[in-house]
Amino acid sequence: MLFRSARIADLLAQDTRPDSGDTPQPRVQSLPREVFLALLAVGWADGKLDDAERDAVFAAAEEARLGDDDLRAIREAARTRVELDDLHVDRLRTVERAYVYAIARWIALVDGDLSERETAMLRVLAFALQMNTNTQTTVEAMVGEVLADAGTMRDRKAVLTALRREVARRYPTEPARADA
């Protein structure tokens, strides 16, 4: 799987979508299918993809409004083990990296157990996303806060909306990276 830096540069940034508040929401419509394949790899990290993990990836892909072809490809890929091969994230903004990591963290926790292999996969993902320890810790705490709300935890769409809102609030959009 590959996060294509040219296409993912728009990943979550700057767009605001109507929501219950006035907080700018990271844009998720342009997430490429590779993001969700990487999220499947996180789910597979413990050697199996639980139904709850699989459904969480599907919900995130649907929330991102992927096209039918992309959704079919993700559903097909979920049938066999997916590996995290290579991420090209040079042009991703902090908000974009934080959102991808937040979704991955949620997917790893969705089955109620964070295995050692899932923890290791999250570390690899954080490294691949070039996240510093402070950002990683902040995102993990944010995911914990969102999931602590029992009403939110049971509703995938509510989790995705809350994560999107919190990432946007904590990581205001910065200009695109010129050095990428």
N, C-alpha and C positions, 0 to 999 in steps of 0.2 A: 504494500500500500504506500501511497505517496501523497503527501499534502503538496499540491502543485502551487508553488509560491506566487506565480502570476495570477492564478485564479483565486487563491485564498486571500489575497491582499485586501479584498473587500469583506472578508469573513465577518461579520458581526458589527462592523464599524459604522458610526455616524448616522445611520438610518434610525428614525424613530417610528415606532408603530403604535397605533392606538392601544391603550391599556387602561387599567383602572386608575392609574395615577399619571402625573405629568413627567415622571422620570424618564429620560431618554432610554430606550431599550436597545441593546446591541442587536444588530441586524443578523438574522439567522437564515434568511432566504437563500443566500448565495453559498452556503456551506457545500463543498463538493462531497460526493459520495465517499471519498477516501477518508474523510473525517469519521464517518460512521463505521467504516471498515476498521479503522484504528480503535474505535470504541468497542467494536465486537472483539478485537484482540484482547482488550482489557478484560472483557467478560470471560474469554476463553483461558485467561492466564492460569486459573486453577485446574485446567484440564477438562472442564466442562462448561457449557453455556447453559445456565439455568433459564427456565422459561421467563422468570421475572427479569433477568438481565437482558435476554433477547428482546422482550417486550419493551423494556426501557429504551434500548437502542432504536427500535422501530418507532416508538413514540417521539423520540428526539428527532428522528429523520422526518417524520410526518409534520412535527411542529416547525421544522426548518423549511417546509413546503417544497421538498424535493419532487422532481417529476416522477411519473409512473415508471419509466425505465430505470431510474436510479433506485427507487424503492424496491422494484423487482430484483435488481442486482444485489441489494443489501439483504433482502430476504433469502435469496439463493445462497449468498456467501455465509449466512448464519447457519446453514446446514452442515458445514464442515469447519474444522478448526481454522481460525484466522490468526495470522501472526503479525506482529508489529515489525515491519521491515525497516522502513526509512521515512523520516519526516524531514521535509524541507520547509523550514519555518522562518526563513530570513526576513520576510516582509510582514510577519504577523506583529500586531501591536500587543501590548500587555493585556488589554481587555480581551482580545481574541484568544490569546494563550490561556488566560484565566478561565474563560468560558469553556473552552475545550477540556481543560483539566477538571473543572467543576463537574461537567457532565460525566467524564470518565470516573471521577471519584464516586458520584452518585450511583452509577451503574455497578461499580465494584461493591457498593454497600447494599444494593437493592435486594439481594437475596438474604440479608440479615447477617452475613458473615464476611469479614474481610480476611481472606486467606493470606498466607505468607507470599504465595506466588502472585496474588493480585496486588499486594503491597509492593512487591518487587517490580511488577509491571507498571504501577503508578510512578515509581521512582524513575524507571526508564522513560516513561512518557514525559515526566517533568524535565528530565535531562534533555530529551529530544525537543521539547518546547522551549528550552533554554530559560527555564524559570529558576530564579534564585530561591534559596531556602525560605526567605521571608515571604515571598509571593506564594510559594507552595503552602506554607503553614497558614497564611491568611485565607487562601481558598479552601483549604481543608476545614478550617474553623467555620467559614461561611457556609459550606455544605452541611456541616454538623448543625448549625443554627437553623437552616432551612428545614432539615429533616427532623429537628426536634419538635416542630409543629406537627402534632399527630394528624390533624386534618389535611395538611399539605402532603405529608408522606404517603397517604393512600391514593392521592390523585396525581398521576404522572404529569398531566398538563399544568397543574398547580406548581409542582416541583420545578418544571422547566421554566415557567413564568417567573417564579421566585428567584431561581438561579440567575436568569437573565437580568432581572431587576437589580439584584444584589451586586452582580459583577459590574453592571453599568454604574451603579452608585459608588462602588469602591474603587473602580478603575476608570475614571473619566477618559474619554477618547483623546488620545494624543495624535499629533500629525503622523502621516505615513512615514515609514522609515526610508530615508533617502539613500542609505548605505547598502540597501539590499540588492 
